[in-house]
Amino acid sequence: MQTEGHGPPFGRGPFTAAVTDALDDVFVDRGFLAGQGNDGLGHRIDVIYCIAMDDFIERWPSVFAALDARYGNDLFVAGGCIDCTIGGTFDGGITRFDLEAVAPHELDGVGNRSILQGFDTLALDGQLAAIRRWVERALPLATGG
């Protein structure tokens, strides 16, 4: 049964479905686990994409260095994971997009900041498209072999 103001009962609701349908492939292609979310927990919804820290460091050492520098070179430990979180509310729209709790525009030299310009003014599908473009540029697929 649904509690007033809390959205649908526990499970994959419309926000999680919209995010995972739009972004799972771009994250999974890069080694992240498919997005996990639950539209039935409170007023906020978070969809989380996770990748093993060692894999992240191997694939994108410069992005890891930017994250590590942001946290004073002591946040990360071997064996951990890196989370990309996309959060929203039941009203629609994304209210949070970060990589290990750091907003993309705070990462020096990572991605193209202009991709996310005007993000808050976009509808949900526009926000998802902007996130996809940022991920594609900031976390490029490995080439060669």
PyMOL commands that set and color helices and strands:
alter all, ss='L'
color gray80, all
select helices_A, chain A and resi 14-28+53-59+61-70+104-106+113-116+119-121+124-138
alter helices_A, ss='H'
color red, helices_A
select strands_A, chain A and resi 36-37+44-52+81-89+94-99
alter strands_A, ss='S'
color yellow, strands_A
deselect
rebuild
show_as cartoon
